[in-house]
Amino acid sequence: MFELGVFFGVMGLAALWLVWTLLRRGNRRTETAEGLLIEQARREQAASDRSSYSSNAMHNSSTHGNKYRP
């Protein structure tokens, strides 16, 4: 029973540490225009990657028009 208390105590402390870390971080804004440009470029690259590496783009086929089912 003691071990269970220690286990839950450690889990609780880990959860509190994570909450504290996230709250301490907050929603900090980028202070320079360079940071904003980097963030915008990464966001645009992620959007491009999502469309370029979709299932249809990778397999180059559509299962809507034929009866093939992988």
C-alpha positions as CSV (number, residue, x, y, z in Angstrom):
1,M,0.0,0.0,0.0
2,F,2.9,2.3,0.8
3,E,4.3,1.7,-2.7
4,L,1.0,2.8,-4.3
5,G,1.1,6.0,-2.3
6,V,4.6,6.7,-3.4
7,F,3.7,5.9,-7.0
8,F,0.7,8.3,-7.0
9,G,2.7,10.9,-5.2
10,V,5.5,10.8,-7.9
11,M,2.8,10.9,-10.6
12,G,1.1,13.9,-9.0
13,L,4.4,15.8,-8.7
14,A,5.2,15.1,-12.3
15,A,1.8,16.4,-13.3
16,L,2.2,19.5,-11.2
17,W,5.7,20.1,-12.7
18,L,4.3,19.9,-16.2
19,V,1.4,22.3,-15.5
20,W,3.8,24.7,-13.8
21,T,6.2,24.5,-16.8
22,L,3.4,25.2,-19.3
23,L,1.9,28.0,-17.3
24,R,5.3,29.6,-16.9
25,R,5.9,29.5,-20.6
26,G,2.7,31.2,-21.5
27,N,1.9,32.6,-24.9
28,R,5.0,34.5,-25.5
29,R,5.1,36.6,-28.6
30,T,7.9,36.7,-31.0
31,E,9.8,40.0,-30.4
32,T,11.5,40.5,-33.8
33,A,10.3,40.5,-37.3
34,E,12.9,37.9,-38.2
35,G,11.2,35.5,-35.8
36,L,7.8,36.2,-37.4
37,L,9.2,35.5,-40.8
38,I,10.7,32.2,-39.7
39,E,7.4,31.2,-38.1
40,Q,5.5,32.1,-41.3
41,A,7.9,30.2,-43.5
42,R,7.6,27.1,-41.3
43,R,3.8,27.3,-41.3
44,E,3.7,27.6,-45.1
45,Q,6.2,24.7,-45.5
46,A,4.0,22.5,-43.2
47,A,0.9,23.3,-45.2
48,S,2.8,22.4,-48.4
49,D,4.1,19.2,-46.9
50,R,0.6,18.1,-45.8
51,S,-0.6,18.4,-49.4
52,S,2.5,17.0,-51.0
53,Y,2.7,13.9,-48.8
54,S,-0.9,13.0,-48.6
55,S,-2.0,9.5,-49.3
56,N,-3.3,10.3,-52.8
57,A,-0.1,12.1,-53.7
58,M,2.1,9.2,-52.4
59,H,0.1,6.4,-54.0
60,N,-1.0,8.4,-57.1
61,S,-4.3,6.7,-57.2
62,S,-7.9,7.3,-56.1
63,T,-10.0,4.5,-54.7
64,H,-13.2,6.3,-55.5
65,G,-13.4,5.5,-59.2
66,N,-12.5,1.9,-59.1
67,K,-13.2,-1.2,-57.0
68,Y,-9.6,-1.7,-55.9
69,R,-9.3,-1.7,-52.1
70,P,-5.8,-2.1,-50.6
